[in-house]
């Protein structure tokens, strides 16, 4: 198994690496950091793009991230656009699989296109069929351009995402609340519809549309199958008239021919046959992903239809026809088709009854399980959701999150914006952790495919969770790293570029030296946050063999000519390198191993071997990676490694003049980004965190830093939802203040961790 994976990864790395642009485009202020580019047949050439700040959205089949808010429980994870569309739905893990058919464009102008280039019938969303006083009838989807949208969370300590949509001509306001239940794989949509004064609306129905793509597809080293190949993922959607619910599903055994008897020939009682087919699903098709969709209302009409782009019905000879549910809804009526196979979608309508205040409300639930029926099946979850008032469910969810946040260590400030961001960052980290395995994904996004665990990110996320007081989450996470480390075969003791939450490599790079170094640091650093003596002893005993294997691997990874670390991959760049980032993280790992070894009573010969290599590496860094003539360290990797040199590596004493030189240079670099003088920025939190630690106790310097941190914490996050992307792009200034647009992998968990840690370093930690 190890051998073929290694061979496959080498092939992929060679192919991908050979396609890297000669000019190696990079983030601003991060020169020499190329990003993977596939052949032009797969991606538009980003050379014509005005800015390279968000180039990941043009690479790797990627597409623009269309997420502005999320909700999840460590199993079911949902991402929503700023207009309230469901654009990501991951189950049974934040890492896999994406269950919704949604793809934006990867063209340079994707963010100028409607829906960022996604087709009209992609995702899941709602709309209104309405009639006005003059008898006019029409359909208006809530995500459309003629609606105005505001999005926020119901409370700072809540996972309930609220989208307020207002139509200035129809004089309607729809407040949509979305949340994932904390302990059940249920997603709620609650719609509160209000007719504002002078509204011309006399009648209205709500229509809920879904274009899901149930999937169980995952490929080692290539994290694309569950969303890029949606035409191959879906199986069928069926309407159950007894339960008044749609069932959108995909069995693990993907045999579309089993649908043929239902979708061909004449049927006297088609709905009855569909119901009977649903009853046989467990025995005939077995385990898979089953999504039951229903409301707290009796549906007026429904439609199970074929996606207009699907070719499977023709290829399989199916004679049953059913119009795409999105197209079918265009005239305000649905055709009541009870089934569609292969690439399919569906819609349901609810009649709205307005009270004297002109208000009406309905709720739709999505219940996800690996079986349609049974105690924990999708229909049982839907029944539970329907058994209680929507308000009880929301209150229960918010109470759970409020209780979870109650013990969090927050910044010692009364500034409500800073506190709101800190709470949101912690919720993001919790939502990103797989409840079964402990892995923490970089983002739940599919575009780009960041729903994997990068040990590089994870080390800093762990530190933030430890600092916040959630040590049990870090222990759980580090147990995942213990299982993930290579034990033998190819490169024993090292770590992959990233992992799916079940430990399968996510790829495509098979060994990154900085990932390994930071993982080892995190394994040791967590020990220092534990307070109970027995817990500390048991924890260290459980992780020390992993730490030792890794330290031995890194000590042996030595260039005999330069005495630096051996050439290796680092920072997700598909090219062998020998740079400051790799050197610093090996340095940090060896120090961590020495500290852990001393506590556990490691053999003196082993400790001496690590100490000798550490001292040799320290000398090589200062000789090879410090430019004496220029008076500074190599800056070809930008500010990131230099920030790490200050913290967490602390290569030199903080009073060393060389440290001050780098600190001032980094401060100037991020000042340009945060003051809107560049195209944008990325990972500025690495610098603000390092400088806050370096300049602690120096009021003048901290005052300078405060101005930048205020921008990072208050102005950079998404308005209303307080999220970060991997990068932010500077837009036009208003009243002399730049506007920032977050892009790439929203919410980006590492960015949240860095900002949270910066706020603690700047304001102190409230106990």
C-alpha positions in Angstrom: 0.0 0.0 0.0 2.8 2.4 1.0 4.7 1.7 -2.2 2.0 2.3 -4.7 0.9 5.5 -2.9 4.5 6.8 -3.0 4.8 6.0 -6.7 1.5 7.6 -7.4 2.4 10.7 -5.5 5.8 11.1 -7.2 4.1 10.9 -10.6 1.5 13.5 -9.6 4.2 15.7 -8.1 6.3 15.5 -11.2 3.3 16.3 -13.5 2.1 19.1 -11.3 5.5 20.5 -10.7 6.3 20.6 -14.5 3.3 22.8 -15.0 4.4 25.5 -12.5 4.7 28.8 -14.4 8.2 29.9 -15.1 7.6 33.3 -13.5 6.2 31.5 -10.4 3.4 33.9 -9.5 3.1 34.6 -5.8 1.2 36.4 -3.1 2.2 40.1 -2.7 5.1 40.4 -0.3 5.6 36.6 -0.5 8.1 36.4 -3.4 9.4 33.0 -4.4 6.2 31.2 -3.3 4.8 29.6 -6.4 1.4 28.0 -6.5 0.5 24.9 -8.4 -0.8 25.4 -11.9 -2.3 22.7 -14.0 -2.2 22.6 -17.8 -4.1 25.4 -19.5 -6.7 22.9 -20.8 -7.9 22.7 -17.2 -7.6 26.3 -16.1 -7.7 29.8 -17.5 -4.4 31.4 -17.6 -4.2 33.7 -14.6 -1.5 35.8 -16.3 -4.3 38.1 -17.5 -5.8 38.6 -14.0 -5.4 42.0 -12.6 -4.3 40.7 -9.2 -2.5 37.6 -8.1 -3.6 37.9 -4.5 -6.4 35.3 -5.0 -4.6 33.2 -7.6 -5.6 29.9 -5.8 -9.1 30.6 -7.2 -7.7 30.2 -10.7 -5.6 27.1 -10.1 -6.3 23.5 -9.4 -9.7 23.5 -11.1 -10.5 25.6 -8.1 -13.0 28.4 -8.5 -14.0 31.3 -6.3 -14.9 30.5 -2.7 -18.6 31.4 -2.2 -18.9 31.0 1.5 -19.8 33.8 3.9 -21.2 31.9 6.9 -21.1 28.3 8.2 -22.7 26.0 10.7 -21.6 22.5 11.7 -21.2 19.9 14.4 -18.0 18.1 13.5 -19.9 15.7 11.2 -22.5 17.6 9.1 -21.0 21.0 7.9 -22.8 23.6 5.9 -21.5 26.7 4.1 -23.6 29.5 2.8 -23.1 32.4 0.4 -23.8 36.0 1.4 -27.1 35.7 -0.4 -28.2 32.6 1.7 -27.5 29.8 -0.8 -26.2 26.5 0.4 -22.9 26.1 -1.4 -21.2 23.4 0.6 -22.6 20.5 2.5 -20.1 18.0 4.0 -21.0 14.7 5.6 -20.1 12.6 7.6 -17.1 14.8 8.3 -16.0 18.4 7.8 -13.4 16.8 5.5 -15.6 14.7 3.3 -17.8 14.3 1.4 -19.4 17.3 -0.3 -23.1 16.5 -0.8 -24.2 19.5 -2.9 -23.8 20.2 -6.6 -22.2 23.6 -6.7 -19.3 24.9 -8.7 -18.2 28.5 -9.3 -16.0 29.7 -12.1 -12.2 29.7 -12.0 -11.9 32.5 -14.6 -10.2 35.7 -13.8 -13.5 37.6 -13.7 -15.4 34.9 -11.6 -16.2 37.5 -8.9 -17.9 39.7 -11.5 -20.1 37.0 -12.8 -23.6 36.3 -11.3 -23.3 33.7 -8.5 -19.5 33.8 -9.1 -20.1 31.8 -12.3 -22.2 29.0 -10.8 -25.1 27.8 -13.0 -28.6 29.0 -12.0 -29.7 25.6 -10.8 -26.7 24.9 -8.5 -26.8 24.7 -4.8 -29.8 24.9 -2.6 -32.0 28.0 -1.9 -35.5 29.2 -1.6 -37.8 31.6 -3.4 -41.4 32.9 -3.5 -44.2 32.3 -5.9 -46.4 35.3 -5.5 -49.5 37.1 -6.8 -49.9 40.9 -6.6 -53.1 43.0 -6.2 -53.3 43.5 -10.0 -53.2 39.7 -10.6 -49.6 39.4 -11.8 -47.8 36.2 -10.9 -44.1 35.5 -10.8 -41.3 33.7 -9.1 -38.5 35.5 -7.2 -35.6 33.6 -5.8 -34.2 35.0 -2.6 -30.6 34.9 -3.8 -31.4 37.1 -6.9 -29.9 40.5 -7.6 -33.1 42.4 -6.9 -33.1 41.4 -3.3 -30.8 43.2 -0.7 -29.0 41.0 1.8 -27.6 41.3 5.2 -26.0 38.3 7.0 -24.9 37.8 10.5 -25.0 35.2 13.3 -28.0 35.3 15.7 -25.6 35.9 18.6 -21.9 36.1 19.1 -22.0 32.7 20.9 -24.3 31.1 18.4 -24.0 28.9 15.3 -27.3 30.1 13.9 -26.6 32.0 10.6 -29.2 34.6 9.8 -29.7 36.1 6.3 -32.1 39.0 6.0 -33.3 39.5 2.4 -35.4 42.6 1.5 -37.1 43.3 -1.8 -37.6 47.1 -2.1 -40.2 46.8 -4.9 -42.3 43.9 -3.6 -41.9 45.3 -0.1 -41.1 41.9 1.4 -38.5 40.9 4.0 -37.5 37.3 4.5 -35.4 36.3 7.5 -33.7 32.9 7.0 -32.1 31.1 9.9 -29.8 28.2 9.2 -28.2 25.9 11.8 -26.8 22.4 12.1 -28.0 20.6 15.3 -25.1 20.1 17.7 -25.5 16.4 18.2 -27.7 15.3 15.2 -27.0 15.4 11.5 -29.8 17.8 10.8 -29.7 21.1 8.9 -32.6 23.6 9.6 -33.9 26.3 7.3 -36.4 28.6 9.0 -38.0 31.2 6.9 -39.9 34.2 8.4 -41.7 36.1 5.6 -43.0 39.6 6.3 -45.1 41.9 4.1 -43.9 45.4 4.7 -46.2 48.4 4.5 -47.6 49.0 1.0 -46.6 45.5 -0.2 -48.5 44.6 -3.4 -48.4 40.9 -2.5 -51.8 39.3 -1.8 -50.8 35.6 -2.0 -47.5 33.7 -1.8 -46.0 30.3 -1.6 -42.5 29.5 -0.5 -40.5 27.1 -2.8 -37.5 25.2 -1.5 -35.1 24.0 -4.2 -32.2 21.6 -3.8 -29.6 20.4 -6.2 -27.7 18.0 -4.0 -25.1 15.5 -5.2 -24.8 12.7 -2.6 -21.3 11.4 -2.8 -19.0 8.8 -1.3 -16.1 9.6 -3.6 -12.6 10.2 -2.2 -9.2 9.7 -4.0 -5.9 9.6 -2.1 -3.7 12.6 -3.0 -6.3 14.2 -5.2 -9.1 15.9 -3.2 -11.4 16.6 -6.1 -13.7 13.7 -6.6 -16.6 14.6 -4.2 -17.3 18.0 -5.9 -15.6 18.2 -9.2 -17.1 14.9 -10.4 -20.7 15.6 -9.3 -22.1 14.2 -12.6 -20.8 10.8 -11.4 -21.8 11.1 -7.7 -25.6 11.4 -7.7 -28.0 8.5 -7.8 -31.7 9.4 -7.4 -34.3 11.6 -5.7 -37.7 10.1 -4.8 -40.8 11.7 -3.2 -42.3 9.7 -0.4 -46.0 10.7 -0.3 -46.6 9.0 3.1 -43.9 11.2 4.8 -44.4 14.2 2.5 -40.6 14.2 2.0 -38.0 14.0 -0.7 -35.2 11.4 -0.3 -32.0 12.3 -2.2 -29.5 9.5 -2.0 -26.5 7.5 -3.2 -25.9 4.0 -2.2 -22.3 2.8 -1.7 -22.9 0.2 -4.5 -23.4 2.6 -7.4 -25.5 0.6 -9.8 -27.9 2.8 -11.7 -29.4 -0.2 -13.5 -31.4 -1.0 -10.4 -33.4 2.1 -11.1 -34.4 1.0 -14.6 -37.6 -0.9 -13.7 -38.9 2.2 -11.9 -37.9 4.6 -14.7 -39.0 2.7 -17.8 -42.4 1.4 -19.0 -45.9 2.2 -18.0 -46.9 2.5 -14.4 -50.5 2.5 -13.2 -49.7 3.7 -9.7 -46.4 5.3 -10.0 -46.4 7.1 -6.6 -47.3 3.8 -4.9 -44.4 2.1 -6.7 -42.0 4.8 -5.6 -43.1 4.4 -2.0 -42.6 0.6 -2.2 -39.2 1.2 -3.8 -38.2 3.4 -0.8 -39.3 0.7 1.6 -36.9 -1.7 -0.1 -33.9 0.6 -0.2 -32.1 -0.8 2.9 -32.3 -4.4 1.7 -31.8 -3.7 -2.1 -29.2 -1.0 -2.1 -27.8 -0.9 1.5 -25.6 1.7 3.1 -24.8 5.0 1.5 -25.7 8.6 2.0 -29.4 9.3 2.4 -30.8 12.9 2.7 -34.4 13.3 3.7 -35.9 16.7 3.0 -39.2 17.9 4.5 -40.9 20.7 6.3 -43.1 21.5 9.2 -45.9 22.0 6.7 -47.9 20.0 4.2 -46.4 20.6 0.9 -48.6 22.0 -1.8 -46.6 20.7 -4.8 -43.4 18.9 -5.4 -41.0 18.0 -8.3 -38.3 15.5 -8.6 -36.5 16.3 -11.8 -33.4 15.6 -13.9 -30.7 18.1 -14.0 -30.9 19.6 -17.5 -27.3 18.7 -18.2 -27.7 15.0 -17.3 -27.0 12.5 -20.1 -27.5 9.3 -18.0 -31.3 8.8 -18.7 -30.6 8.7 -22.4 -27.6 6.5 -22.1 -29.5 4.0 -19.8 -32.6 4.0 -21.9 -34.9 5.4 -19.3 -38.3 6.5 -20.6 -39.5 8.4 -17.6 -39.1 12.2 -18.0 -39.2 14.9 -15.4 -38.2 18.5 -16.0 -35.4 20.1 -14.0 -37.0 21.3 -10.8 -35.5 24.7 -11.1 -36.9 25.2 -14.6 -40.2 23.6 -13.6 -40.7 26.3 -10.9 -40.4 29.1 -13.4 -44.2 29.4 -13.9 -45.0 29.2 -10.2 -46.2 25.6 -10.4 -44.5 22.3 -9.8 -45.5 19.1 -11.8 -45.5 16.6 -8.9 -43.0 14.2 -10.5 -42.2 11.6 -7.8 -38.8 10.5 -9.0 -35.7 11.2 -11.1 -32.5 9.2 -11.4 -28.8 9.9 -11.8 -28.0 13.7 -11.9 -31.2 15.0 -10.3 -32.7 17.8 -8.2 -36.0 18.6 -6.5 -38.3 21.3 -5.1 -41.3 21.5 -2.7 -43.7 24.4 -2.0 -45.4 25.6 1.1 -48.6 27.7 1.2 -48.0 30.8 3.3 -50.7 32.0 5.7 -50.1 35.6 6.7 -51.3 36.8 10.1 -52.8 40.2 10.8 -49.3 41.6 11.0 -48.5 40.4 7.6 -46.1 37.6 8.8 -45.8 33.9 8.0 -43.2 31.3 8.7 -42.2 27.8 7.6 -39.2 25.5 8.3 -37.4 23.0 6.1 -35.1 20.3 7.4 -32.4 18.2 5.8 -31.6 15.0 7.7 -28.6 13.0 6.7 -27.7 9.4 7.5 -26.1 6.3 6.1 -29.5 4.6 5.9 -33.0 5.8 4.9 -34.8 4.1 7.8 -34.2 2.6 11.2 -33.6 4.3 14.5 -30.8 6.6 13.3 -32.0 6.7 9.7 -32.7 9.9 7.7 -36.5 9.6 8.0 -36.2 9.1 11.8 -34.1 12.2 12.1 -36.6 14.1 10.0 -39.5 12.8 12.2 -37.6 14.1 15.3 -37.1 17.5 13.8 -40.8 17.7 13.0 -41.8 16.6 16.4 -40.9 19.9 18.1 -41.2 23.6 17.3 -38.4 25.1 15.3 -37.9 27.6 18.1 -37.2 24.8 20.6 -34.5 23.4 18.2 -32.9 26.8 17.8 -32.9 27.5 21.5 -31.4 24.1 22.2 -28.6 24.6 19.6 -27.8 28.1 20.9 -27.7 26.9 24.5 -25.2 24.2 23.6 -22.8 26.6 21.9 -23.3 29.2 24.7 -22.4 26.5 27.2 -19.4 25.4 25.2 -18.0 28.9 25.0 -18.6 29.7 28.6 -15.2 28.4 29.7 -13.2 30.0 26.9 -10.4 32.3 27.7 -11.1 35.5 25.8 -9.1 38.7 25.3 -9.1 40.9 28.4 -11.0 43.8 26.8 -14.5 45.3 26.8 -14.3 45.9 23.1 -17.3 44.0 21.8 -16.0 43.6 18.3 -12.8 42.0 19.5 -14.7 39.7 21.7 -17.1 38.8 19.0 -14.3 37.9 16.6 -12.5 35.8 19.3 -15.7 33.8 20.0 -16.4 33.3 16.3 -12.8 32.1 15.8 -13.2 29.5 18.5 -16.5 28.3 17.0 -14.8 28.0 13.6 -12.1 25.9 15.1 -14.6 23.6 16.9 -16.7 23.3 13.8 -13.6 22.3 11.8 -12.7 19.3 14.0 -14.0 15.9 13.0 -16.0 14.6 15.9 -14.9 11.0 15.3 -11.2 11.3 14.5 -10.0 14.6 15.9 -8.6 15.9 12.6 -9.0 19.6 12.0 -9.5 20.8 8.4 -8.0 24.0 7.0 -11.5 25.0 5.8 -14.7 23.2 4.9 -14.5 24.8 1.4 -14.5 22.8 -1.7 -13.2 25.7 -3.9 -10.3 25.5 -3.3 -10.3 21.9 -1.8 -9.0 22.8 1.7 -11.1 20.3 3.7 -8.0 18.4 4.8 -5.8 18.5 7.9 -2.5 20.3 7.3 -0.1 19.7 10.3 1.4 23.1 9.5 -2.0 24.8 10.2 -2.9 22.3 12.9 0.1 23.2 15.0 -1.0 26.8 15.4 -4.7 25.9 15.7 -3.7 23.5 18.5 -1.8 26.3 20.3 -4.9 28.6 20.0 -7.2 25.9 21.4 -4.7 25.2 24.3 -4.5 28.9 25.0 -8.3 29.1 25.0 -8.6 26.3 27.5 -9.8 23.5 25.2 -6.9 21.1 26.0 -9.1 18.0 25.4 -9.6 19.1 21.7 -5.8 19.3 21.3 -5.2 15.9 22.9 -7.8 14.4 20.5 -6.2 16.2 17.5 -2.7 15.0 18.4 -3.9 11.4 18.7 -4.8 11.8 15.0 -1.3 12.9 14.2 0.1 9.9 16.1 -1.9 7.6 13.9 -1.1 9.5 10.7 2.7 9.6 11.0 4.6 7.2 8.7 5.8 4.2 10.8 7.9 2.5 8.2 8.5 2.1 4.5 9.1 5.3 2.6 10.3 8.3 4.8 9.4 6.8 8.2 8.8 9.4 10.9 7.5 12.1 8.5 4.1 13.5 7.6 2.2 14.0 4.4 1.3 17.4 3.0 -2.2 16.9 4.4 -4.8 14.3 5.4 -8.4 13.6 5.0 -10.0 13.2 8.4 -9.7 9.4 8.3 -5.9 9.6 7.8 -5.9 9.0 4.1 -3.4 11.3 2.4 -5.0 14.3 0.7 -1.9 15.4 -1.3 -0.6 15.9 -3.8 2.8 16.4 -2.1 4.0 13.3 -0.2 6.5 14.9 2.3 6.8 18.4 3.6 9.6 19.0 6.0 8.0 22.0 7.7 4.8 20.0 8.3 6.8 17.3 10.1 8.7 19.9 12.2 5.6 21.8 13.3 3.7 18.6 14.1 6.5 17.5 16.4 6.5 20.9 18.1 2.8 20.7 18.6 3.0 17.3 20.1 5.4 18.5 22.8 4.0 22.0 23.3 0.6 20.6 24.3 2.3 18.8 27.2 3.1 22.2 28.7 -0.6 23.3 28.8 -1.7 20.2 30.7 -2.1 20.7 34.4 -2.9 17.3 35.9 0.3 15.3 36.7 -1.2 12.0 35.7 -2.7 13.4 32.5 0.7 14.9 31.6 2.5 11.6 32.2 0.0 9.5 30.2 -0.1 12.0 27.4 3.7 12.2 27.0 3.9 8.4 27.1 1.4 8.2 24.3 3.0 10.7 21.9 6.7 10.3 22.7 7.4 7.4 20.3 5.9 9.5 17.5 8.0 12.5 18.5 11.1 10.4 18.7 10.6 8.8 15.2 10.1 12.3 13.8 13.2 13.8 15.5 15.3 10.9 14.2 14.0 11.4 10.7 14.7 15.1 10.8 18.1 14.8 12.4 19.1 12.4 9.6 17.7 14.7 6.9 21.0 16.6 6.5 22.8 18.1 3.6 26.5 17.2 4.1 27.7 20.2 2.0 25.7 23.0 3.6 24.9 21.2 6.9 21.4 22.6 6.5 18.4 20.3 6.4 18.2 18.1 3.3 16.4 19.3 0.2 12.6 18.7 0.7 9.2 20.0 -0.1 7.9 22.8 2.1 5.0 25.3 2.2 3.0 23.3 -0.4 5.5 24.2 -3.2 6.0 21.2 -5.6 9.8 21.8 -5.8 12.6 20.5 -3.6 14.0 23.4 -1.6 16.4 24.2 1.2 15.1 27.4 2.7 14.6 29.2 6.0 11.2 27.8 6.6 12.4 24.2 6.5 15.5 25.0 8.6 13.5 26.8 11.3 10.9 24.1 11.7 13.5 21.4 11.9 15.3 23.5 14.6 12.0 23.8 16.5 11.3 20.0 16.3 14.7 19.1 17.6 14.4 21.4 20.5 11.0 19.9 21.2 12.3 16.4 21.1 15.2 17.3 23.5 12.8 18.8 26.0 10.4 15.8 25.8 13.3 13.4 26.0 14.7 15.0 29.1 11.3 14.6 30.8 10.8 11.0 29.8 14.3 9.9 30.5 15.6 9.3 27.0 19.0 7.6 26.5 21.8 10.2 26.8 23.3 9.1 23.5 20.1 9.8 21.7 19.8 13.2 23.3 23.4 14.0 22.5 22.8 13.1 18.8 19.8 15.5 18.6 21.8 18.2 20.5 24.7 18.0 18.1 22.5 18.2 15.1 20.6 21.2 16.6 23.9 23.1 17.2 25.1 22.3 13.7 21.9 23.4 12.2 21.9 26.7 14.2 25.3 27.5 12.9 24.4 26.6 9.3 21.3 28.9 9.4 23.4 31.8 10.5 26.1 31.1 8.0 24.0 30.1 4.9 20.7 31.9 5.4 21.8 35.2 6.8 23.2 37.8 4.4 25.9 39.6 6.3 26.5 42.1 3.5 22.8 43.1 3.4 22.4 42.8 7.2 19.3 40.6 7.2 18.1 37.0 6.8 16.9 35.8 3.4 13.6 37.3 2.5 12.7 35.4 -0.6 10.0 33.5 1.3 8.4 36.7 2.5 7.4 37.5 6.1 6.2 34.0 7.2 9.5 32.3 8.1 10.9 35.5 9.6 7.8 35.8 11.9 8.4 32.1 13.0 12.0 32.9 13.6 10.7 35.3 16.4 7.9 32.9 17.5 7.5 30.0 18.0 11.2 29.2 17.1 12.9 32.1 18.9 16.1 31.4 16.9 17.9 34.4 18.5 17.5 36.3 21.8 14.9 39.0 21.5 17.5 41.6 22.4 19.6 40.6 19.4 19.9 43.5 16.9 19.3 41.2 14.0 15.8 40.4 15.4 14.9 44.1 15.5 15.9 44.5 11.9 13.6 41.7 10.7 10.8 43.0 13.0 10.9 46.5 11.5 11.0 45.1 8.0 8.0 42.8 8.6 6.1 45.6 10.3 6.5 47.8 7.2 5.4 45.0 4.9 2.2 44.3 6.7 1.6 48.0 7.2 1.4 48.4 3.4 -1.1 45.5 3.2 -3.4 46.5 6.1 -3.4 50.2 5.2 -4.7 49.3 1.7 -1.5 50.3 -0.2 -1.1 46.9 -1.9 -3.4 44.5 -3.8 -4.1 42.7 -0.5 -2.4 40.4 1.9 -2.2 36.9 3.4 -1.2 35.5 6.8 -0.5 38.9 8.3 -1.5 37.3 11.6 1.8 35.4 11.6 3.6 38.8 11.9 1.2 40.5 14.3 1.4 37.5 16.6 5.2 37.4 16.5 5.6 41.2 17.0 3.1 41.3 19.9 5.3 38.7 21.7 8.5 40.4 20.8 7.4 43.9 21.7 5.5 43.0 24.9 6.5 45.5 27.6 7.6 48.1 25.1 4.7 50.7 25.0 5.9 52.7 22.1 6.2 49.7 19.8 3.0 48.1 21.0 1.2 51.3 20.3 2.4 51.2 16.7 1.3 47.6 16.4 -2.1 48.3 18.0 -3.1 50.4 15.0 -2.4 47.6 12.6 -4.1 45.0 14.8 -7.2 47.1 15.0 -7.5 46.9 11.2 -6.8 43.2 11.2 -9.4 42.4 13.9 -12.1 45.0 12.9 -11.9 45.8 9.2 -10.5 42.7 7.5 -13.1 40.1 8.6 -16.3 39.6 6.6 -18.9 42.2 7.6 -21.5 40.7 10.0 -20.1 37.1 10.1 -16.5 37.8 11.2 -14.7 35.4 9.0 -11.3 35.3 7.3 -10.2 33.9 4.0 -6.7 32.7 3.3 -6.2 36.1 1.6 -7.9 39.4 1.5 -8.0 41.7 -1.5 -8.0 45.5 -1.2 -11.1 47.1 -2.8 -11.9 50.8 -3.4 -11.5 53.0 -0.3 -14.4 54.7 1.4 -13.8 57.8 3.4 -10.1 57.2 3.2 -10.5 53.7 4.7 -9.8 50.6 2.5 -12.4 47.9 2.0 -11.2 44.3 2.2 -12.7 41.3 0.4 -11.9 37.9 1.9 -11.2 35.2 -0.6 -9.9 31.6 -0.8 -11.1 29.0 1.7 -13.5 30.9 3.8 -13.5 30.5 6.8 -9.8 29.8 6.9 -9.2 28.2 10.3 -5.5 29.0 10.6 -6.2 32.7 9.9 -8.8 32.6 12.7 -6.3 31.0 15.1 -3.6 33.6 14.3 -6.0 36.5 14.9 -7.3 35.0 18.1 -3.7 34.5 19.4 -2.8 38.0 18.4 -5.7 39.4 20.4 -4.6 37.5 23.4 -1.0 38.7 23.0 -2.2 42.3 22.6 -4.9 42.5 25.3 -3.9 39.7 27.6 -6.1 36.8 28.6 -9.2 37.2 30.8 -9.4 34.5 33.4 
